[in-house]
Amino acid sequence: MSDVPSDLTWIRAAPPEATGPGPWIEIAFGDGDGGEAPVYLRETSDPENVVTTNRRKWDAFVLGVQAGEFDHFVEGVETEY
């Protein structure tokens, strides 16, 4: 995790009514406003393992989720909070 800034503000992607430790995904946005600005992702159960992408790819992923492009991955999955 040496190239990951230590002063990031991590945002937990968990439903507001969720309780307990998760595990949850956390996202942090690095410096910069352009499409190549870094976006960091980690899981609460393994915070040292950080994946890095950029804002352009992150935005495309979020738009795909909103459009239902990934719904087939969770067909039949029960949610537990």
C-alpha positions in Angstrom: 0.0 0.0 0.0 3.1 2.2 -0.3 1.7 4.3 -3.3 -1.7 4.9 -1.6 -1.9 8.3 0.1 -2.3 8.0 3.9 -4.7 10.9 4.2 -7.6 9.6 2.1 -11.2 9.9 3.2 -12.7 6.5 2.8 -16.5 6.3 2.0 -18.2 3.0 3.1 -20.6 1.6 0.5 -23.1 0.1 2.8 -26.9 0.6 3.0 -27.9 3.2 5.6 -29.8 0.5 7.7 -26.8 -1.9 7.6 -25.4 -2.9 11.0 -22.3 -4.9 11.9 -18.8 -5.0 10.6 -19.6 -6.0 7.0 -17.4 -6.7 5.2 -18.1 -3.6 3.1 -16.4 -2.0 0.2 -14.9 1.4 0.8 -14.0 4.0 -1.9 -11.7 7.0 -1.7 -11.1 9.6 -4.3 -7.5 10.8 -4.9 -6.4 14.3 -5.9 -7.4 15.7 -9.2 -10.6 16.4 -11.1 -9.9 14.8 -14.5 -10.7 11.4 -15.8 -7.3 10.1 -14.8 -7.6 11.1 -11.2 -7.1 8.1 -9.0 -9.9 6.2 -7.2 -9.1 3.7 -4.5 -11.2 0.7 -3.4 -10.7 -1.7 -0.5 -12.7 -4.2 1.6 -13.1 -3.5 5.3 -12.0 -7.1 6.2 -8.6 -6.5 4.3 -7.9 -2.7 4.4 -4.3 -3.2 3.4 -5.3 -4.7 0.0 -6.2 -1.6 -2.1 -7.2 -1.6 -5.8 -6.6 1.5 -7.8 -8.5 2.7 -10.9 -9.2 6.1 -12.3 -12.2 8.4 -12.2 -13.2 7.7 -15.9 -13.4 4.0 -15.3 -15.1 4.4 -11.9 -17.8 6.6 -13.4 -18.4 4.1 -16.2 -18.8 1.3 -13.7 -21.3 3.3 -11.5 -23.3 4.2 -14.6 -23.4 0.5 -15.6 -24.6 -0.5 -12.1 -27.3 2.2 -12.3 -28.4 0.9 -15.7 -28.7 -2.7 -14.4 -25.8 -4.0 -16.5 -24.6 -6.1 -13.6 -27.9 -7.4 -12.2 -27.3 -10.9 -13.6 -24.4 -11.3 -11.1 -26.8 -11.1 -8.2 -29.8 -13.0 -9.4 -31.1 -15.2 -6.5 -28.7 -13.6 -4.0 -30.3 -12.9 -0.6 -29.2 -9.7 1.1 -28.1 -9.9 4.7 -27.2 -6.8 6.8 
